Amino acid sequence: MNKELIIRSGSDAVDFALLKDGKLIELHKEEETSNFQVGDIFIAKIRKPVAGLNAAFVNVGFEKDAFLHYHDLGPNLASQLKFIKLVSAGKIKDFSLKSFQFDKEIDKDGVITDVISSNQSILVQVVKEPISTKGPRISSELSLAGRFIVLVPFSDRVSISQKIESKEEKDRLKRLVQSIKPKGFGVIVRTVAEGKKVAEIDKDLQNLMDKWTSMCKRIPTAHHPSKVLGELNRASSILRDVFNDTFSGIIIDDVELFNETKEYIQQIAPSKESMVKLYQSKETPLFEKYSIERQIKTSFGKTVSMSKGAYLIIEHTEAMHVIDVNSGNRSNKATNQEDTALEVNMIAAAEVARQLRLRDMGGIIVVDF
């Protein structure tokens, strides 16, 4: 299996195409104006809690207020609010949470008006970018993602990715992380940490602790609301999350992005640095060379063609996404109906999975096989 990341830079946006064996499986666009990426952390002000929704509307500096549900507050909300208050007032200089006194956890099934009030300052993280008429969806349970681990402030839990199957490896990672984990921070171990040595994981942890400290230093002087910690640029965040040994190339048509990406790969996988290549041909645009333009045209319409004459119809309604599977002219060629149905459904299942990833579709999805 070959995976390639193709990065095209334009004047106002950067496009990222992830190819698997030449087939487009993910497409991302990063626009210069995008201030609200998933993972960004803001110091924000509660506009008003609404008991009927058990949620609050929060001013994060976007034209529409962000939405914060009670279940996204995190159990240690009281400790976080106290911490922000003390940091803003300049009363805490050590941000490591070593000597910070935690408050009691909030009730799992409580009411939002009991725990937060209007005009309070709160640290929140974007979990869903703003779309059409809605502001961003946010959470006050913060997490700082690294290459091998995710650091969770105001927590004590150590959890291991479910995708690591070996029980011995899970136990080893748990013991390892518990021996290096700072007090007051939880850790989620990512799948790519499998088989990694303590030094690599510890280096990742120190990087995340440095990020946390520099973020906390900004709080006393930060304007409310404002961004106190930005996600990596999109190229680095995609690489952090999807980069592994199956990658065979990263091709970029912009010198600055090429240098940034090369530098990032040097940090996370020095042996793979040579796979980052600069595309300089003036004759054929980068996306045409890898047939990405053609795939975009055939993949994003209402009708999606598949092999052997079958096709999908994808419709988006306000409440759900609906996908219809059609055999097309395939039905003329088969001997019986069951064989046709099975063959078309198998092709469709793989294509539907690709489409969901490609179009970033979530919510309720109905497939009529």
N, C-alpha and C positions, 0 to 999 in steps of 0.2 A: 504494500500500500504506500503510495506516494502522496505526501501532502505538501502543497506549495502555498505561500502567502504572497499575493501580488498587490503591491501598494502603488496607487496612482495619485499624484498630487496635482490639484488644480489651483486656480487663483483663490477660490473661496471655500474649498472643501478638499478633504482627502478621502479617497475610496479604498476600502480594503476588501479584497476578494480571497476567500479561502477555497482552494481547489483540492479535491481528493481524486487522484488518478485522472486529472484533467477536467473533472466535473465540478461545477460551482456548488459548494454546500453552504457557504456563509457569505453575506455581503454586508459591510458596515460603511457608514458614511460619517465622517467627523467634520462638522462645519465650524468655521472660525468663530461664529457667534454663539456656539453652544456653551452655555455657562452651567448647565445642569446635567452633568454626566452621572450615571450610576456609580456610587462609591464616593462622590464628593461629600465633604463634611462642612456644615454651616453652623455658625453661631446665630441663632434665630430667636424671634420673639413670638410667643403664643398670642395669636389674635383673639380667639375665643374657643373655649371648650363647648361642645354641643352634646348634652346628655342623651338626646334622642338617637344620635348616631354612635354614641360612646366613642367619640373621636374629637380631635381639635383641628381648627384651621390655624396654620402657622405662616407667618410672614418670613419668607426666605429671600425676598428681593425679586421674586418673579411677579409678573403682572397678575397672575392668579395665585391665591394662597395655596400652600402645600397641605396635604391631607395626612394627619397622623392618627392612626387608630389606637385604641387602648392596648390591643394585643401587640402592637409594635413599640410599646414604651420600654419593654425590657424589665426584668424583675427588680433591678437595682436603680430604678429611676430616682428615688429619693437621695441616694448617695451621689448620683451624677449631678443633680440640681444643687446639692450642698457644695460639691466640689467646684462647680462653675462659679457659684457665688463667692467662694473663698479665693479662687484664682483671679476673678475679675477685680476683687478688692485688694489684690496684691498680698493676701495673707498666706498663700502657699507658694513656696519657691521650689520645693522638691516635688516633681510631678510623677514620681515613680509609684505612688499609692502605697509604699511600704508602711509609712506611719499614719496613713489616712484612716480615720475611723468610719467604717461603713454603717449606714442606717439599715433599719429593718426593710426586708423586701416588700414590695407592694403586693396586694392581694391579686391572685391570678384572674379572678372573675369580678374585679371591682368596677367602679364607675369613674369615668375620666374627671368629672368635676370635683372628686374627692382628692385627686392627686396633683392636678395642675390648675393654675388660674391664669387669667388674662395678664398680658404684659410680662410674664416670666421669661427669663432667658434660658435657652435650652440648646444643647448640642444635638444636631440631627444629621442623618445621612440619607442621601437620595437612594431609594430602592427602585424607583420607576421614573423614567424621564417624563416631562410634561408632554401630553398629546392633545391635539385640537382644543377642546374647551376645558380640559382639566389641567390643574397645576401638578407639580411633581408629587409622587407618593413618597413619604419619608418614614424613617424609623429612628428612635432615640437609643436603640441598642446598637452601639457602634461596633464596627469590625474593620481592622486594617489588614488588607490582604497582602501577603508576601508570596514568594515563589513556592515555598514548602509548607508554610503555616499561615493561619489567619489569627491575628491577635485580637482578643475581645476584652476591652477595659471594663472594670467594675464586674468581674465575674471570677469564678475560681475553677470552672470546669475544664477538663481536658477531654476532647472527643476526637475520634479517629475516623477518617473517611471510610464509609461503608464499602467503597470499591476495593479496599485492601482486604483480600480474602483470608490470607494466612493469619491464624490466631497468634502464632509465635511472633510474627512481625508486628501485629497490633500491640501485643504486650510489650515488645521491645521499645516501640515508638512511645508508648504511654509512659513507661519508666523513664526513658530518655528525656521526654518533654517535662515530666514532673521534676526532674533533677535540675533543669535549667530555667524553669518558668519563674518569672518575678511574681511576688505577692500582689494580689489585687487584680491580676490579669488572667483571663481564661485563654486557652489555645485550642484551635481546631487544626488537626493535622491533615494536609491535603494528600490526594492520591500520589502525586509525584514525589512525596517524601519517602516512598517505599524503598528500602535498601540504602537510604542515605545515612552518612555518618554524623555523629554529634556535632562536629565542627561546622558542617554546612548548615545544619538546622540552627545552630547557635548564632551563626553569622546573619542568617535571615531574621532571627529574633531580635538581634541587636539593631539591625536596620529599621525594623518596625518600631522598636522602642525609641530610636532617634527621631523617627517621624512623629511619634506621639508627643515627645518632649518639645519638638519645634512647633507643633500645632498648639500645645498648651501655652507656649511663650507668646503666641499671637493674641490669645484671648483678652488679656487686660487692656490692650490698646485697640482691639478690633471694633469696628463699627457694627452695630446690631441692626439688621442682619448683614452678614457677609461670609464669604467662603474662607474657612481657615485651613482646609486641607483639600487639595485637588487630587483627583485620580491621576495616574500616569497618563502620558499621552496615549491615544487609542492604540497606536502600533505596539507600544510596550505592554499595555494591559491585555491586548489580544494574545501577544506572545507569552506573557506570564501565565495566562489561563489555558492556552491550547498547545503551547510548544512542547514537543516531546521527540523521542528518537525517530518517529516515523516521518519527520519533516525532511524534505530533500532540497528545499530552496526557498529563499525569501528574495523576491525581485522588486526593486524600487526605482522609480524614475526621477527621484528628487535627491540632490546631493546632501542637503541638510538632514532630511529624514533618513537617508542611507547611513550617515555618520552616527546619528542618534541611535538607530536600530543596531548598528554594528557594536556600538559601545555597550548597549544593553545586553546583547548576546554574549559579549565578552565577559560580562559579570555573571550571567546565569549558566552559560555553557560554553566556556572558552574554546573547546575542541570543535564547536560547530560554527565558529566565526566565519569560516571560508564560504559557507552557503549563502551569506548575504551578498547579493550582487546588484550592481548599479546598471540600470537599463539605459543605454544612450542612443539607440537607433532613432534617427529623425524620420525615417521613411514610414515605418509602421507604428502607430500608437500602441502603447503597452497592452491595453485591454483587448485590442484587435489581435495582436500577436498570439495571445492565449485564448482566443475565441470567447472572451468573457462578454463582450458586447452582444454577440449573437445569443449567448446563453441567457443574458438578462432579458433580451427581447422575447425569447420563447418561454421564459420562466415566470414572468411577472404579470402576464395577462390573465384574463378570466379563464381562458382555455389553456391547458398545459398538455402538450403532446408527449406521449411516451412511446417506448419501442413497440414494434409489431402492430401499429395502427391504433392502439388504445389511447384514450385521453381522459383528463380530469377536467371538471368544471368547478372552479373555486369561487364561492360568493361570500361576501362579508356583510352581515347585518349588524344592527346595533347590539343585539343580544348574543350572537354566536357566529362562528364560521361554519359554512356548510360545504362539504366536498362530495361531488357526485362522480362515480367511477363509470366510464363508458367503454364498451369493448370496441366501438368503431367498426372498421371493416374486418376485424379479427374474426368475428363470428362466422363469416362465410367460409373460413379456411379449416375450421376444426370439425372433427367427426361428431362429437357430442357436446351437449350444453355444459355438463359438469366440468369437463376438461377446459373448455373455454373460460368458464367462470373462475376456476382455480388459477389458471395461468394469468388472466388479466388481474385478478386480485393480488397475486404475488408481486407482479410488476408495480401495481398501484400502491401496495403497502410501502415498498421502498421509496417510491416517488413522493408519497404523502409525507413520510418522515423527512425527506430532503426539503420539501416545500415548507414544512412547519419551521424548520431551522432557518431556511433562507429568508422567509418573510417575517420571522420573529413573531409567529402567531401564538397567542395564549388564550386563556379563558375556555369557554365551551366550544368544542370542535366536534361536529357530527360528520361521520364519513359513511356514505351509502355505498357499501361494497356491492 
